[in-house]
Amino acid sequence: MSLLGKMISRRNKKREMRRTKTEITQKLHKIKDRRRLTKEQKKEIQDFYISAIGKKIPLYGHEYFYSRNGIFSKYYIPSTLYLCDLLPKANNHHLTPFYTDKNFSELLFPGENVVHSILQNINGYYYYENEPVSEEEAILRCQNMNEVIIKPSRESKGNGVQLISVKDGVVDNDGTTIDQLFKKYKKNFLIQPRVHQHHDMAALNPTSLNTLRILSYRSGMEVLIIYAVVRIGRLNQVVDNQSAGGLSTTISPEGKLGKFSFGKVGSDNIEKTDTGIILEGYQIPSYDKVIDFVKRLHYRLPFLDIVGWDVAIEEDGNPILIEFNTKPGLSQSAFGSGMGEHTERIIRELWPRPNTRFPD
């Protein structure tokens, strides 16, 4: 890389780090019962990071997560370190634009249980049941659909996800026509049938598809499960994303939920769902199947070593892939750590690698 290129890379990295730090510190100021780190805790954190990466780190991230859940851990990972260093060392940043498009999930995992797309819009081109069609033909074929999900095919954090039905070309929830709906989404979106979830998952909240977010890390021929959380929607909401108001609760290796769920700042330590289900000890069905499923899928992605998987559990107990994320966040509030028992190993393995997003 040229000297100018290196200068631009460093500048962009600093800008991204400032933006990320600002987001976390703003959230930290909103927490009423803010916990301060002791001198001993600060020393424990810095000793670990000096040993792992050769330098100290900012401590606002540790204070933020400690304040939210009351759990101190030296293994919390600052968002700036994770997003600007670890993630682009684990995943090839130049290839992620392809992988982030949900329209290609079925192609990447042939023979696996992946939610099917009835209609796809890829860069403005339409495909109906995997066959190329004109916009006029796409509109004609979507005149009547019962309970389907329409959503952007690229990362949207739950924005734009709608459950709709269409009769004679008119969308039921707002009276727009199907062609008006397509114009609203412009391009890069898809339509999928609604997944009917296991009754134990629906009990958590019946209006949303309550998914498991599994974060996995590939190290050679081994796939490690970093953590698992369940994401639960709020009453009458369709999406379960925490950023969209949903809740997340950690899942033990045995598939049981933790005591508390975490949502947006200010809605922490919730012990029951909106439907009255007590979280602590609640058993997730077919959890072993989900873990085996995720590990099997991760081997299909050789350019991505950290992947966030959104998996639902169907009525028959089988896991189905809803989508996967190449830039997954760390659910450190719910999980109570950075990458748990694997934190030190993963950091030490990734740190010597080249940064594919901000090359030195």
C-alpha positions in Angstrom: 0.0 0.0 0.0 1.2 3.5 -0.9 2.1 6.1 1.8 -1.1 8.0 0.9 -3.2 4.9 1.1 -1.8 4.2 4.6 -2.6 7.7 5.7 -6.1 7.5 4.4 -6.6 4.1 6.1 -5.3 5.5 9.5 -7.6 8.5 9.2 -10.7 6.4 8.4 -9.9 4.1 11.3 -9.6 7.0 13.7 -12.9 8.4 12.5 -14.6 5.1 12.9 -13.1 4.6 16.4 -14.3 8.1 17.5 -17.8 7.4 16.2 -18.0 4.0 17.9 -16.7 5.5 21.2 -19.2 8.3 21.1 -22.1 5.8 20.7 -21.1 3.8 23.7 -20.3 6.8 25.9 -23.7 8.3 25.1 -25.4 5.1 26.2 -23.2 5.0 29.3 -24.4 8.4 30.4 -28.0 7.2 30.2 -27.5 4.5 32.8 -28.9 5.6 36.2 -26.9 3.2 38.4 -23.5 3.7 36.8 -20.8 1.5 38.3 -17.2 2.7 38.5 -14.2 0.4 38.1 -11.9 0.0 41.0 -8.1 0.4 40.7 -7.8 -3.4 41.1 -10.3 -4.0 38.3 -8.6 -1.5 36.0 -5.2 -3.2 36.6 -6.7 -6.7 35.9 -8.1 -5.5 32.6 -5.0 -3.7 31.4 -2.7 -6.6 32.5 -4.8 -8.9 30.3 -4.8 -6.7 27.3 -1.1 -5.8 27.5 -0.4 -9.5 27.6 -2.8 -10.3 24.7 -2.2 -7.3 22.3 0.8 -5.5 23.7 -1.0 -2.3 24.8 -3.7 -0.8 27.0 -7.2 -0.2 26.0 -9.9 2.4 26.8 -12.1 1.3 29.7 -15.4 2.9 28.9 -16.7 -0.3 27.3 -15.9 -2.3 30.5 -17.7 0.3 32.6 -20.7 0.4 30.3 -21.3 -3.4 30.4 -20.5 -3.6 34.1 -23.0 -0.9 34.7 -25.7 -2.6 32.6 -25.6 -6.1 34.0 -23.6 -5.8 37.3 -21.1 -8.4 36.1 -17.4 -7.5 36.1 -15.2 -9.3 33.5 -11.7 -8.4 32.2 -12.8 -10.1 29.0 -15.2 -7.4 27.8 -14.0 -6.2 24.4 -14.3 -2.5 23.6 -16.4 -1.9 20.5 -13.6 0.1 18.9 -11.2 -2.9 19.2 -13.8 -5.4 18.0 -15.1 -3.5 15.0 -11.9 -1.8 13.8 -9.4 -4.6 14.5 -10.6 -8.0 15.5 -13.6 -8.3 13.0 -11.7 -7.2 9.9 -8.9 -9.6 10.9 -11.3 -12.5 11.2 -13.4 -11.7 8.1 -12.3 -10.6 4.7 -13.7 -7.1 4.5 -13.5 -6.9 0.7 -15.7 -10.0 0.3 -18.4 -9.2 2.9 -20.6 -7.1 0.6 -21.5 -10.3 -1.2 -22.0 -12.4 1.9 -24.2 -9.7 3.6 -26.8 -9.9 0.9 -29.5 -12.3 2.2 -30.6 -13.0 -1.4 -27.6 -15.4 -1.7 -28.1 -17.5 1.4 -29.8 -20.4 -0.4 -27.0 -20.5 -2.9 -24.4 -20.7 -0.2 -26.0 -23.5 1.7 -27.5 -26.0 -0.8 -29.3 -28.9 0.8 -29.6 -27.1 4.2 -32.7 -25.8 5.8 -32.6 -22.2 4.8 -35.7 -19.9 4.7 -36.9 -19.8 1.0 -37.3 -16.6 -1.0 -40.4 -16.4 -3.1 -39.3 -13.2 -4.8 -35.9 -11.5 -4.9 -34.8 -8.1 -6.1 -31.1 -8.1 -6.6 -29.6 -4.9 -7.7 -32.9 -3.9 -9.4 -33.3 -7.3 -11.2 -36.3 -9.5 -10.2 -36.3 -13.2 -9.7 -39.4 -15.2 -8.9 -38.7 -18.7 -7.6 -35.1 -18.3 -8.7 -36.2 -17.5 -12.3 -35.5 -14.1 -13.8 -38.6 -12.0 -14.5 -39.5 -8.5 -15.5 -40.8 -6.0 -12.9 -44.2 -6.3 -14.5 -44.2 -10.1 -14.2 -43.0 -9.9 -10.6 -45.9 -7.6 -9.8 -48.4 -9.9 -11.5 -47.1 -13.0 -9.7 -47.4 -11.3 -6.3 -51.0 -10.2 -6.6 -52.2 -12.7 -3.9 -50.0 -13.8 -1.0 -50.9 -14.8 2.5 -48.7 -13.9 5.5 -45.3 -13.3 3.9 -42.3 -11.3 5.1 -40.9 -8.5 3.0 -37.6 -7.0 4.0 -34.3 -5.5 2.7 -31.8 -8.1 1.6 -28.9 -6.2 3.1 -28.1 -5.3 6.7 -31.0 -3.3 8.1 -31.1 -4.1 11.9 -34.7 -5.0 11.6 -35.8 -1.8 9.8 -38.2 -2.4 6.9 -39.3 -5.9 8.0 -43.0 -6.3 7.4 -45.5 -9.1 7.7 -48.0 -8.6 5.0 -50.8 -10.3 3.0 -51.8 -9.3 -0.5 -55.2 -9.7 -2.1 -55.9 -8.7 -5.7 -52.7 -6.6 -5.7 -53.6 -4.6 -2.5 -51.5 -4.9 0.7 -53.6 -5.5 3.7 -51.8 -3.4 6.3 -51.9 0.0 4.6 -53.9 -0.3 1.4 -51.0 0.3 -1.0 -50.7 -1.7 -4.2 -48.0 -4.2 -4.6 -46.2 -2.1 -7.3 -46.2 0.9 -4.9 -44.7 -1.4 -2.2 -41.9 -2.4 -4.6 -41.2 1.2 -5.4 -40.9 2.0 -1.7 -38.2 -0.7 -1.3 -36.6 0.3 -4.6 -34.1 -2.5 -4.9 -32.3 -5.2 -2.9 -35.2 -6.8 -1.1 -36.9 -10.1 -0.9 -40.2 -11.8 0.0 -40.3 -15.0 2.1 -43.0 -17.1 3.6 -43.6 -16.6 7.3 -41.8 -19.2 9.3 -44.1 -21.0 11.8 -42.1 -21.5 15.0 -42.1 -24.1 17.6 -44.9 -23.6 20.2 -42.3 -23.2 23.0 -40.7 -20.3 21.0 -44.0 -18.7 20.2 -44.9 -18.7 23.9 -42.1 -16.1 24.5 -43.9 -13.7 22.1 -46.4 -14.9 19.5 -46.3 -11.9 17.1 -42.6 -12.1 16.4 -40.3 -14.8 15.1 -38.1 -15.3 18.2 -34.7 -16.3 16.9 -31.5 -17.6 18.4 -28.4 -15.5 17.7 -25.4 -17.8 17.7 -22.0 -16.3 17.4 -19.4 -18.8 16.1 -15.7 -18.6 15.5 -13.8 -20.9 13.1 -10.2 -21.9 14.0 -8.9 -24.3 11.4 -11.1 -27.4 11.5 -12.7 -26.4 14.7 -15.8 -24.2 15.1 -16.3 -22.7 18.6 -19.6 -21.4 19.9 -18.7 -18.1 21.4 -22.2 -17.5 22.9 -25.8 -17.9 22.2 -28.7 -15.6 23.1 -32.4 -15.7 22.3 -34.0 -12.6 20.9 -37.5 -12.0 21.9 -39.9 -9.5 20.4 -42.2 -7.2 22.4 -46.0 -7.7 22.4 -47.6 -6.9 19.0 -44.2 -6.4 17.4 -43.0 -8.4 14.3 -39.2 -8.1 14.8 -37.1 -9.4 17.7 -34.0 -7.2 17.2 -32.7 -5.6 20.4 -32.0 -2.4 18.4 -35.6 -2.4 17.3 -36.9 -2.7 20.9 -36.7 -6.5 21.4 -35.0 -8.3 24.3 -32.1 -10.6 24.4 -31.3 -13.3 27.0 -28.3 -15.5 27.3 -28.6 -19.3 26.7 -26.6 -21.8 28.7 -24.7 -24.7 27.0 -27.7 -26.9 28.1 -30.1 -24.6 26.2 -31.7 -22.9 29.3 -32.3 -19.2 29.5 -30.6 -16.8 31.9 -32.4 -14.8 34.6 -32.5 -11.5 32.9 -33.1 -10.0 29.4 -31.6 -6.8 28.1 -33.1 -4.4 25.6 -32.3 -0.8 24.9 -30.6 1.2 27.6 -33.2 1.8 30.3 -35.0 -1.6 29.8 -32.6 -3.9 31.5 -32.9 -6.8 33.9 -36.4 -7.8 32.7 -37.2 -11.3 34.2 -40.4 -12.0 32.3 -41.5 -11.7 28.7 -44.5 -9.6 27.8 -46.5 -12.9 27.7 -45.6 -13.6 31.4 -43.0 -16.3 30.7 -40.3 -16.4 33.5 -37.0 -16.5 31.6 -34.7 -18.2 34.1 -34.4 -21.9 33.3 -36.8 -21.8 30.3 -35.7 -24.6 28.0 -35.0 -23.8 24.3 -36.3 -26.8 22.2 -33.9 -28.7 20.0 -30.9 -26.7 21.2 -28.4 -29.4 20.4 -29.7 -29.5 16.8 -29.2 -25.8 16.5 -25.6 -25.9 17.6 -24.8 -28.8 15.2 -26.6 -26.9 12.4 -24.6 -23.7 13.0 -21.2 -25.6 13.1 -22.1 -27.4 9.8 -23.0 -24.1 8.1 -19.9 -22.3 9.2 -17.6 -24.6 7.4 -19.2 -23.4 4.1 -17.8 -19.8 4.7 -14.0 -20.1 4.4 -13.5 -16.3 4.2 -15.4 -15.6 7.4 -14.1 -16.7 10.8 -16.6 -14.8 13.0 -20.3 -15.2 12.0 -23.5 -14.3 13.7 -26.3 -16.7 12.9 -30.0 -16.0 13.2 -31.8 -19.4 13.6 -35.4 -20.1 14.2 -36.9 -23.4 15.4 -39.8 -24.7 13.3 -42.9 -26.4 14.5 -41.4 -29.8 14.1 -38.3 -28.8 16.1 -35.9 -28.5 13.2 -33.6 -25.4 13.0 -34.0 -23.1 10.0 -31.5 -20.4 9.0 -33.2 -17.0 8.7 -30.0 -15.1 7.9 -26.4 -14.7 8.9 -24.4 -11.6 9.7 -20.8 -11.0 8.7 -20.5 -8.0 11.0 -22.2 -9.3 14.1 -22.2 -7.2 17.3 -21.2 -8.7 20.6 -24.2 -9.2 23.0 -22.0 -8.4 25.9 -24.7 -7.1 28.1 -26.7 -10.4 28.0 -23.6 -12.6 27.8 -21.7 -10.8 30.5 -18.3 -11.1 28.8 -16.6 -10.5 25.5 -16.2 -13.9 24.0 -16.3 -15.9 27.3 -13.8 -18.6 27.9 -12.6 -18.3 24.3 -11.7 -14.5 24.6 -8.0 -14.8 25.1 -7.5 -17.6 22.6 -9.4 -15.7 19.8 -7.7 -12.4 20.4 -4.3 -14.1 20.4 -5.1 -15.9 17.2 -6.5 -12.9 15.4 -4.1 -10.1 16.5 -1.2 -11.1 14.2 -3.3 -11.2 11.1 -3.5 -8.4 8.6 -6.4 -5.9 9.0 -8.5 -6.2 5.7 -10.4 -3.0 6.4 -7.8 -0.7 7.8 -4.4 -2.0 6.5 -1.3 -0.6 8.2 
